[in-house]
Amino acid sequence: MSFNDDTIKAKLSSLNETQESIASVAQWVIFHRRHADKTCAIWLSRLRESTPQKRLTLIYLANEVVQQSKARKKDDFLIAFSPVIAEATAIAYKGATNDVQEKIRRTVEVWSQRRIFDKTIQDAVEARMMETDKSRSDKKGGLLGGSLFSGGGSITSAPAELQPLIPLQVAVTRANATTNPAISSANTEFEKLSDPSKPAPSPPVHAARLSALLKTLSNAESAVAESIKTRQALVDGLETLLASNRSALDAEKSQLLATQDRRTTMEKKKTEIEDAIMRGAATETQSPATEPINGRAATDSVEPERPDIEALTPPATEALSPIQSPVQPFQADAIVPYEDINNNDSQPPNDHNPSPGFPLSNDPRLHTPIHSTPSYQPSPHPAPTDPRYGASSAKKRKLDAEFEGFGAGEDAMAGLDDDVAELLRAESGGAV
């Protein structure tokens, strides 16, 4: 079957969703790859006129053609589809049901994974689909809640500062999608006509080819100019954003320096206050009293007053008698003057009273009958030098001083029984 416009239209009209139909038409299209530009133009026109379901079938046909061409390393249809694939995908995607949109997204994902088109063409396809998602009333970005080509995000998730740049970037991507194929086609045609190894065609053919080349170069020039215009707008937006961020950066650096200075000042002040607190605590620990005491400074060492204590009472001096009975201590008041003894008429007569001037003894042995035999054996007495009897000598000297001349030259034991006299001599240690 010869190739013409009607044949292509007939093939596209008979196309259905089955794999056999899509593969058969794709083989016929690839066989006539010399007419790739005309085939792509008719395909895009047919896609605009079709229903959403028919558009999905035409997208499947284009997918089969470009993948087979990529596998066979035939770039005719890759070059021919590159300028129109973004627009065709956007037309098929817009207004389609969620099921159809999901199938189109899967097809575009395959193109991205297998790198069927150049990166700029792929970005343009995804950008057009994201624009469609953004324009939807639900603002959810499709069935899956976001574009599959932007990491699960959406255009609406971009910061407010970047929102003005998104349309500019989309315009640049769209311009690249048109510019690159136009430049590639123009370069190819130019090389064909400028190749000196090929024979020159006849003048009429040569003139027709030159006219076609001029048209191609003009289209490439217009595409490049549009791309430059859109990219310049993007650069201006980026420079504006960069200038604002640089100003904000300078302000933040100044704020950082001021904050650091304040923090340093507060740290020094805190350290000074803590040191003052520690010095105050140390001073209070060393000298808790700050007021003068008894006219002296508080820092002077003050000796505390001695407490009142009870004086120690020495033990009573006891003189052991021969029968181990206590002897009353000598009392100076018990000494009766000689005159009082002679004038005391009230005292009853007692044959056993000691000689005047001697203290009366409480020893019961002195009151026993003279001729009675003592029922005890005298026990040895301590020496007269015993400290317990240290006061007897002083008392004797006092007695002698008060009764000087009393009984002088006379025997004090005269008139007493021998036993009593001997007993008195023994108790006085031989002083009588």
C-alpha positions in Angstrom: 0.0 0.0 0.0 1.4 3.3 -1.1 1.9 6.1 1.5 -0.4 9.1 1.4 -2.5 11.2 3.8 -5.6 9.1 3.3 -3.8 5.9 4.0 -2.4 7.3 7.3 -5.9 8.5 8.4 -7.4 5.1 7.5 -4.8 3.3 9.6 -5.4 5.6 12.6 -9.2 5.3 12.3 -9.0 1.5 12.3 -6.8 1.5 15.4 -8.2 -0.1 18.6 -6.9 -0.8 22.1 -5.8 -4.4 21.4 -2.1 -5.2 21.4 -2.3 -6.7 17.9 -3.9 -3.6 16.4 -1.4 -1.3 18.0 1.6 -3.4 17.0 0.4 -3.8 13.4 -0.1 -0.1 12.8 3.2 0.7 14.5 5.1 -1.6 12.2 3.5 0.0 9.1 4.3 3.5 10.4 7.9 2.6 11.2 8.3 1.1 7.7 7.4 4.5 6.2 9.8 6.3 8.6 10.9 8.6 5.7 7.6 10.3 6.2 7.9 10.6 9.9 7.2 14.4 10.0 4.0 14.1 8.0 2.9 11.0 10.0 3.4 12.9 13.3 1.5 15.9 12.1 -1.5 13.8 11.0 -1.3 11.8 14.3 -1.5 15.0 16.3 -4.4 16.3 14.3 -6.3 13.0 14.7 -5.6 13.1 18.5 -7.1 16.5 18.9 -10.4 15.4 17.2 -10.7 12.1 19.1 -12.5 11.1 22.3 -10.5 10.7 25.6 -10.5 6.9 25.2 -9.3 7.2 21.5 -6.6 9.6 22.6 -5.3 7.0 25.0 -5.1 4.5 22.1 -3.2 7.0 20.0 -0.7 7.6 23.0 -0.2 3.9 23.1 0.6 3.9 19.3 3.1 6.7 19.8 4.7 4.8 22.7 5.1 1.6 20.6 6.6 3.6 17.7 9.2 5.5 19.7 10.2 2.5 21.8 10.7 0.3 18.7 12.6 3.1 17.0 14.8 3.5 20.1 15.5 -0.3 20.1 16.4 -0.3 16.4 18.4 2.9 16.8 16.3 4.7 14.2 15.8 8.3 15.4 13.4 9.4 12.7 10.3 9.2 14.8 12.1 10.2 18.0 13.0 13.5 16.3 9.6 13.8 14.7 7.6 13.2 17.9 9.8 15.4 20.1 8.3 18.8 19.2 4.7 17.6 19.6 4.7 14.9 22.2 4.4 17.3 25.2 1.4 19.0 23.6 -0.2 15.7 22.6 0.2 14.2 26.1 -1.3 17.3 27.7 -4.3 17.1 25.3 -4.9 13.5 26.1 -4.4 14.0 29.8 -6.6 17.0 30.2 -10.3 16.3 30.6 -9.7 12.5 30.9 -11.1 10.3 33.6 -8.9 9.3 36.5 -8.4 5.8 35.1 -7.2 7.2 31.7 -5.0 9.8 33.5 -3.4 7.0 35.5 -2.6 5.0 32.4 -1.1 8.1 30.7 1.0 8.7 33.8 2.3 5.1 33.7 3.2 5.5 30.0 5.2 8.7 30.7 6.9 7.0 33.6 8.1 4.3 31.2 9.5 7.0 28.9 11.4 8.5 31.9 12.7 5.2 33.1 13.9 4.0 29.7 15.1 7.5 28.7 13.2 7.4 25.4 13.3 11.2 24.9 15.8 13.8 25.9 15.6 15.1 29.4 14.3 18.5 28.2 11.5 16.8 26.3 10.7 14.6 29.3 10.6 17.5 31.6 8.3 19.4 29.2 5.9 16.4 29.1 5.8 16.2 32.9 5.4 20.0 33.3 2.4 20.1 31.0 0.8 17.3 33.0 1.5 19.1 36.2 -0.1 22.3 34.8 -3.2 20.2 34.1 -3.2 18.9 37.7 -2.9 22.4 39.1 -5.8 23.7 37.1 -8.1 21.0 38.4 -10.7 22.1 40.9 -9.9 19.6 43.6 -6.2 20.7 43.6 -5.1 17.2 44.5 -2.8 16.6 41.5 -4.6 13.6 40.1 -5.8 10.3 41.5 -2.6 9.7 43.5 -2.7 13.1 45.2 0.3 14.4 43.3 2.5 14.2 40.3 4.4 11.1 39.7 7.3 13.0 38.2 8.1 15.4 41.0 8.8 12.9 43.9 5.1 12.7 44.9 4.8 16.5 45.4 2.7 19.1 43.6 3.3 22.6 42.3 1.1 24.0 45.0 3.5 22.6 47.6 6.3 25.0 46.5 7.2 27.9 48.8 5.5 31.3 48.0 8.9 32.8 47.0 9.2 30.2 44.3 5.7 30.4 42.9 6.6 33.2 40.4 9.4 31.1 39.1 7.4 28.0 38.3 5.6 29.4 35.2 8.9 30.8 34.0 10.6 27.4 34.3 7.7 25.7 32.6 8.0 28.1 29.7 11.7 27.4 29.4 11.1 23.7 29.4 8.4 24.1 26.7 10.6 26.3 24.6 13.4 23.7 24.9 11.0 21.0 23.8 10.5 23.0 20.5 14.0 24.4 20.1 16.0 21.2 20.3 14.2 19.3 17.6 14.1 22.3 15.4 17.9 22.8 15.8 18.5 19.1 15.3 16.5 19.0 12.1 18.0 22.2 10.7 21.5 20.9 11.4 20.7 17.6 9.7 19.3 19.3 6.5 22.2 21.7 6.4 24.7 18.9 6.5 22.9 17.0 3.8 23.0 20.0 1.4 26.5 21.0 2.4 28.1 17.6 2.1 30.7 17.9 -0.8 30.9 14.1 -1.1 27.4 13.9 -2.5 26.7 14.8 -6.1 24.8 18.1 -6.6 21.2 17.6 -7.6 19.6 19.3 -10.6 19.1 23.1 -10.2 15.3 22.9 -9.7 15.6 20.2 -7.0 18.5 22.0 -5.5 16.5 25.2 -5.3 13.6 23.4 -3.7 15.8 21.8 -1.1 17.4 25.1 -0.3 14.0 26.6 0.2 13.1 23.8 2.6 16.4 24.3 4.5 15.8 28.0 4.8 12.4 27.4 6.2 13.8 24.9 8.7 16.5 27.3 9.7 14.0 30.0 10.2 11.9 27.8 12.4 15.0 26.9 14.4 15.9 30.5 14.7 12.5 31.5 16.0 12.5 28.6 18.5 15.9 29.6 19.8 14.8 33.2 20.1 11.8 32.2 22.1 13.9 29.9 24.3 16.3 32.8 25.0 13.4 35.1 25.9 11.9 32.7 28.3 15.2 31.8 29.8 16.1 35.5 30.3 12.8 36.0 32.2 13.7 33.0 34.4 17.2 34.4 35.0 15.8 37.8 36.0 13.4 36.1 38.4 16.2 34.1 39.9 18.4 37.2 40.2 15.6 39.0 42.0 15.2 36.1 44.3 19.0 35.9 44.8 19.2 39.6 45.6 16.5 39.4 48.2 18.1 36.3 49.8 21.5 38.1 49.8 20.0 41.1 51.6 18.3 38.7 54.1 21.6 36.9 54.5 23.5 40.1 55.4 20.8 41.0 57.9 20.9 37.6 59.5 24.7 37.8 59.8 24.4 41.2 61.6 21.8 39.7 63.9 24.1 36.8 64.6 26.9 39.1 65.6 24.6 41.1 67.9 23.2 38.0 69.5 26.7 36.6 70.1 27.8 39.9 71.7 24.7 39.9 74.0 25.2 36.3 74.9 28.9 36.9 75.8 27.9 39.9 77.9 25.3 38.0 79.8 27.7 35.1 80.4 30.2 37.5 81.9 27.6 39.1 84.1 26.3 35.7 85.2 29.9 34.7 86.1 30.5 37.8 88.1 27.2 37.4 90.1 28.0 33.7 90.8 31.5 34.7 92.0 30.0 37.4 94.3 27.6 34.8 95.7 30.5 32.4 96.4 32.6 35.1 98.0 29.7 36.1 100.2 29.1 32.5 101.3 32.8 32.1 102.1 32.8 35.2 104.2 29.7 34.2 106.1 31.3 30.8 106.8 34.5 32.3 108.2 33.0 35.1 110.3 29.2 34.8 110.8 29.1 37.8 113.2 29.3 41.2 111.7 28.3 43.5 114.7 30.8 44.7 117.3 30.9 42.7 120.5 31.7 44.6 123.8 33.3 47.4 121.8 35.5 45.2 119.7 35.3 44.4 116.1 33.5 41.2 115.1 36.6 39.9 113.3 38.7 39.9 116.5 39.0 36.7 118.3 36.8 36.9 121.5 37.6 34.5 124.3 34.3 33.2 125.7 33.6 33.8 129.4 34.3 30.9 131.7 31.2 29.1 132.9 30.2 29.1 136.5 31.1 25.7 138.0 30.6 24.3 141.4 33.8 24.2 143.5 35.1 20.7 144.3 34.5 19.7 147.9 37.4 17.8 149.4 36.4 14.5 151.1 35.9 14.6 154.8 38.9 13.7 156.9 38.2 10.6 159.0 40.3 9.3 161.8 39.8 5.6 162.3 39.5 4.7 166.0 40.7 1.3 167.3 37.3 0.0 166.7 37.2 1.5 163.2 34.6 4.1 164.3 34.7 7.6 162.8 36.2 10.4 165.0 34.6 13.7 164.9 36.8 16.4 163.4 38.3 18.9 165.8 36.3 22.1 166.2 38.0 25.2 167.4 34.7 26.4 168.8 34.6 23.4 171.1 37.7 24.7 173.0 36.5 26.3 176.2 38.6 29.0 177.8 40.2 28.3 181.1 38.2 31.1 182.8 34.9 29.7 181.6 35.8 26.3 182.8 36.5 27.5 186.3 33.4 29.7 186.5 31.0 27.1 185.0 29.1 25.9 188.0 26.3 24.4 186.0 28.4 21.4 184.8 27.7 18.3 186.7 30.7 16.7 188.4 32.3 14.0 186.5 35.2 12.1 187.9 36.2 11.0 184.4 36.4 14.4 182.7 39.7 15.1 181.1 42.0 17.8 182.2 40.9 21.3 181.7 42.0 22.7 178.3 41.5 19.5 176.3 38.7 18.8 174.0 36.1 16.3 175.1 36.2 13.0 173.3 33.2 11.2 172.1 35.0 7.9 172.3 32.7 5.6 174.4 35.7 3.9 175.8 36.4 6.9 177.9 33.1 6.5 179.7 33.8 2.9 180.7 34.6 2.1 184.2 38.2 2.6 185.1 38.8 -0.8 186.4 37.0 -2.6 183.7 39.1 -4.6 181.3 38.9 -3.5 177.7 37.4 -6.0 175.4 39.4 -5.0 172.4 43.0 -4.9 171.2 44.2 -1.5 170.2 44.8 -1.3 166.4 47.8 0.5 165.1 47.2 4.2 164.2 48.7 6.1 161.3 51.8 8.1 162.0 51.3 11.6 163.2 52.7 12.8 159.9 49.7 11.4 158.0 48.0 14.2 156.0 44.7 13.4 157.7 46.2 14.7 160.9 47.9 17.7 159.5 45.4 20.0 161.3 46.1 18.6 164.8 49.4 20.3 165.2 48.0 23.6 164.1 45.2 23.2 166.6 47.6 22.4 169.3 49.7 25.4 168.6 46.6 27.6 168.7 45.5 26.0 172.0 49.0 26.6 173.5 48.9 30.2 172.4 45.5 30.8 173.9 46.2 29.0 177.2 49.8 30.0 177.5 51.0 29.1 181.0 48.2 26.8 181.7 49.5 23.7 183.5 53.0 24.7 182.8 55.5 22.5 184.6 52.8 20.1 185.6 51.9 16.7 184.4 48.7 16.8 182.4 48.0 13.2 183.3 48.3 13.7 186.9 45.3 12.6 188.8 44.1 10.2 186.1 44.1 6.5 186.2 47.0 4.8 184.6 44.8 3.1 181.9 43.2 6.4 181.0 46.4 8.2 180.9 48.0 5.6 178.8 45.1 5.6 176.4 45.3 9.4 176.1 49.0 9.3 175.5 48.4 6.7 172.8 45.8 8.7 171.0 47.9 11.9 171.2 50.9 10.1 169.9 53.0 10.8 173.0 52.5 14.6 172.8 50.9 14.7 176.4 
